[in-house]
């Protein structure tokens, strides 16, 4: 998901992070077979689509019919439709441009069936490292229950710093939780480096009413572990637990929540699920189907991790740290397929055309890849 300028620059100084991880048990290669065997690391993948240079692809949702919806942060705030992603060459088309309300989109999440909440704001310029304009964040709905899809403004969030992940309450999908990430204060030229706390908003998509449910939790905040960095990023709900990643600390945390989206115990101490100190987490997914309570798949800076929910073991399954170390330049989000054709496929989005040789050669070029997780286990 969209990060602060400092996160991008600092991350580029260590393209292959040191990983304190437990190796996975992978099916060995059968060189006589002529192709990679299921479960072999790095996991097999294929490119579905590469957007033109200058395009930042940020987040992903999967429709009930299996089609993918992807948000862009540059050159404008749009949602793209990738139809039948299991095909060799899926059809890709623009679904909606939200320029009526925002310049950039960040998170997207399904609320009620085939309706999606997207968040974004105005930015000072189309430059990929531009700062957001203060008090311009908004949550909007994109409704695919009709053709063509319709959009509406749900709520303005003038108090937000940088809205990120969107996760619907499983027992009331008309209510979503939205993570709000510390970011350097909005300025054309950065001057104020004072951090803000990471926090969680609760939004009723029917009425547009919103309120804070969690704030000032140390596990959501920035600690400057990687320099002037950011904290909470992607969020998901599994059962009655809210999970999130902290980009600044490399921590993955969870807390039990009530039906209204608040913690079961006020000021409850979140549990740490896993921690990789050197990694810059971005977003994550549970799965595949049948293993949602066992495995998390997390996007790092230039790689993809599999993490055991049960014991916190972590392994790089592709990208930096594996033999295909330049396959995932700037991954931003991931989600599993929802049909029998692709239930084991992890769809991963990213924002860079290639891993840059230095800080002066960042070149955006959004992409989406299909990663086959079949046969993987710890």
VENJO-V338908 format. One record per backbone hydrogen bond with DSSP energy under -1.0 kcal/mol. NH is the residue of the N-H (numbers start at 1). CO is the residue of the C=O. E is the energy in kcal/mol with one decimal. If there is no record, write none. Layout:
nh: [NH	NH]
co: [CO	CO]
e: [E	E]
This chain:
nh: [8	9	10	11	12	13	14	21	33	40	43	46	48	49	51	54	55	56	58	61	63	66	68	69	70	71	72	73	78	79	80	81	82	83	87	93	95	96	98	101	102	103	104	105	106	109	111	115	116	117	118	119	120	121	124	130	133	136	138	139	140	141	142	143	144	150	152	154	155	157	160	164	167	169	172	175	176	177	178	179	180	181	185	199	200	201	202	203	204	205	208	211	213	214	220	227	229	232	233	234	236	238	241	242	243	244	245	246	247	250	252	253	254	255	257	258	261	264	268	271	273	274	276	279	282	285	287	291	294	295	296	297	298	299	300	304	305	306	307	308	309	312	315	317	320	322	327	332	335	337	345	346	347	348	349	350	351	352	353	361	365	366	367	368	369	370	371	372	373	376]
co: [4	5	6	7	8	10	11	19	30	37	317	370	368	368	366	364	52	74	71	69	67	63	82	61	80	59	78	56	76	96	70	93	68	91	84	81	79	79	77	98	98	121	121	72	119	117	115	112	142	109	140	107	138	104	131	127	122	133	120	155	118	152	116	150	114	143	141	139	139	137	157	179	177	175	169	172	203	167	201	165	199	162	192	180	214	178	211	176	209	174	204	202	200	200	217	224	227	220	245	282	243	241	238	255	236	253	234	251	231	246	274	244	271	242	240	262	258	256	265	254	252	252	250	276	299	297	295	288	291	291	307	285	305	283	303	318	298	315	296	313	294	308	306	304	302	319	324	349	347	345	342	371	335	369	333	367	330	329	363	358	351	55	350	49	348	46	346	44	344	373]
e: [-1.5	-2.1	-2.9	-2.3	-1.7	-1.1	-1.7	-1.0	-2.1	-1.9	-2.5	-1.7	-2.6	-1.4	-3.0	-2.3	-1.5	-2.2	-2.9	-2.3	-3.2	-2.1	-2.7	-2.9	-2.3	-2.0	-2.0	-2.7	-1.1	-2.6	-3.0	-3.4	-2.5	-3.1	-2.2	-2.3	-2.7	-1.8	-2.7	-2.1	-2.5	-2.0	-2.1	-1.8	-3.4	-1.8	-3.0	-2.4	-2.2	-2.9	-2.7	-2.0	-1.7	-1.3	-2.5	-2.1	-2.8	-1.1	-2.4	-2.9	-2.9	-2.8	-2.8	-3.5	-2.6	-1.6	-1.8	-2.4	-1.9	-3.4	-1.6	-3.0	-2.6	-2.7	-1.5	-2.3	-2.4	-3.2	-2.3	-1.8	-2.7	-2.6	-1.0	-2.1	-2.7	-2.9	-3.0	-3.0	-2.7	-2.8	-2.9	-1.7	-2.7	-1.3	-2.2	-1.3	-2.0	-2.3	-2.2	-1.5	-1.8	-2.3	-1.8	-2.9	-3.2	-2.2	-1.6	-2.7	-2.7	-2.1	-2.6	-2.7	-2.1	-1.6	-2.9	-3.5	-1.9	-2.2	-1.9	-2.8	-3.0	-1.3	-2.5	-2.0	-1.6	-1.8	-1.7	-2.8	-1.8	-2.4	-2.5	-2.6	-2.0	-2.6	-2.8	-2.3	-2.9	-2.6	-3.0	-2.6	-2.8	-2.0	-2.2	-2.6	-2.2	-2.6	-1.9	-2.7	-2.0	-2.0	-1.7	-3.0	-3.3	-2.7	-2.4	-1.9	-1.9	-1.5	-3.0	-1.5	-1.5	-1.7	-1.7	-1.7	-2.8	-2.6	-2.7	-2.8	-2.2	-2.1]
